[in-house]
């Protein structure tokens, strides 16, 4: 993601309290490690290049809303579509066990690394 190829990413889940914050933290850390800081901003459907959702419900809702926005530039996808282990849905750990948060973290790490590999 060189300066001429700035990309912005928004992570979305139902309550934005577990999965998407974990994905965002993982992604921000990877961006810093790769020296790609200042490439992630918080805007809306008109400014994000990607909106990466955690599950199908989030995906359906964002696509429904995005369809109503003229000139929506966001590519709306499941973050799990980038998982090398083909685990499409990042399950909500909120009502689960402590180890479920580790599972979400590991899945987000795999997916974010894979996503970033698209942009040498």
C-alpha positions as semicolon CSV with decimal commas, in nm:
position;residue;x (nm);y (nm);z (nm)
1;X;0,000;0,000;0,000
2;X;0,235;0,266;-0,125
3;X;0,137;0,631;-0,089
4;X;-0,022;0,635;-0,435
5;X;-0,230;0,329;-0,346
6;X;-0,385;0,436;-0,017
7;X;-0,655;0,196;0,099
8;X;-0,893;0,229;0,391
9;X;-1,058;-0,057;0,577
10;X;-1,358;-0,078;0,810
11;X;-1,420;-0,392;1,019
12;X;-1,783;-0,459;1,117
13;X;-1,964;-0,698;1,349
14;X;-2,302;-0,690;1,524
15;X;-2,215;-0,489;1,836
16;X;-1,866;-0,377;1,738
17;X;-1,743;-0,484;2,082
18;X;-1,556;-0,813;2,021
19;X;-1,474;-0,932;1,673
20;X;-1,436;-0,610;1,478
21;X;-1,223;-0,439;1,748
22;X;-0,999;-0,748;1,760
23;X;-0,971;-0,747;1,381
24;X;-0,898;-0,373;1,380
25;X;-0,630;-0,406;1,649
26;X;-0,465;-0,696;1,465
27;X;-0,479;-0,508;1,135
28;X;-0,343;-0,183;1,281
29;X;-0,054;-0,374;1,439
30;X;0,029;-0,545;1,109
31;X;0,009;-0,213;0,924
32;X;0,252;-0,056;1,173
33;X;0,487;-0,356;1,147
34;X;0,488;-0,320;0,766
35;X;0,548;0,054;0,786
36;X;0,210;0,135;0,632
37;X;0,081;0,373;0,899
38;X;-0,159;0,655;0,821
39;X;-0,334;0,431;0,559
40;X;-0,634;0,334;0,780
41;X;-0,898;0,601;0,840
42;X;-1,255;0,602;0,974
43;X;-1,509;0,730;0,724
44;X;-1,825;0,595;0,564
45;X;-1,941;0,408;0,253
46;X;-1,809;0,686;0,032
47;X;-1,454;0,687;0,168
48;X;-1,369;0,328;0,264
49;X;-1,220;0,107;-0,003
50;X;-1,308;-0,206;0,194
51;X;-1,564;-0,292;0,458
52;X;-1,474;-0,633;0,597
53;X;-1,753;-0,803;0,791
54;X;-1,732;-1,078;1,049
55;X;-2,041;-1,276;0,953
56;X;-2,316;-1,309;0,693
57;X;-2,563;-1,098;0,888
58;X;-2,318;-0,805;0,888
59;X;-2,249;-0,864;0,520
60;X;-2,617;-0,861;0,422
61;X;-2,688;-0,548;0,624
62;X;-2,394;-0,349;0,489
63;X;-2,467;-0,454;0,131
64;X;-2,833;-0,356;0,177
65;X;-2,731;-0,016;0,311
66;X;-2,452;0,028;0,057
67;X;-2,694;-0,037;-0,229
68;X;-2,885;0,273;-0,122
69;X;-2,580;0,500;-0,135
70;X;-2,503;0,657;-0,472
71;X;-2,138;0,617;-0,568
72;X;-2,064;0,374;-0,284
73;X;-1,700;0,287;-0,339
74;X;-1,659;0,030;-0,061
75;X;-1,598;-0,331;-0,150
76;X;-1,804;-0,514;0,111
77;X;-1,676;-0,863;0,195
78;X;-1,636;-1,117;0,471
79;X;-1,300;-1,084;0,645
80;X;-1,303;-1,465;0,655
81;X;-1,293;-1,476;0,276
82;X;-0,920;-1,408;0,318
83;X;-0,867;-1,696;0,564
84;X;-0,612;-1,945;0,427
85;X;-0,790;-2,207;0,641
86;X;-1,120;-2,126;0,462
87;X;-1,309;-2,039;0,782
88;X;-1,547;-1,777;0,639
89;X;-1,733;-1,672;0,953
90;X;-1,563;-1,514;1,252
91;X;-1,789;-1,631;1,531
92;X;-1,887;-1,389;1,808
93;X;-1,696;-1,489;2,126
94;X;-1,901;-1,264;2,354
95;X;-2,112;-1,540;2,512
96;X;-1,846;-1,808;2,479
97;X;-1,538;-1,910;2,671
98;X;-1,206;-1,730;2,710
99;X;-1,047;-1,952;2,447
100;X;-1,306;-1,831;2,194
101;X;-1,141;-1,488;2,204
102;X;-0,807;-1,651;2,122
103;X;-0,972;-1,831;1,830
104;X;-1,110;-1,500;1,699
105;X;-0,768;-1,337;1,741
106;X;-0,590;-1,615;1,551
107;X;-0,850;-1,609;1,275
108;X;-0,831;-1,230;1,243
109;X;-0,451;-1,250;1,234
110;X;-0,458;-1,504;0,949
111;X;-0,718;-1,309;0,753
112;X;-0,554;-0,969;0,797
113;X;-0,215;-1,104;0,693
114;X;-0,370;-1,261;0,386
115;X;-0,559;-0,940;0,304
116;X;-0,242;-0,732;0,331
117;X;-0,060;-0,969;0,096
118;X;-0,290;-0,840;-0,182
119;X;-0,108;-0,507;-0,159
120;X;0,269;-0,557;-0,197
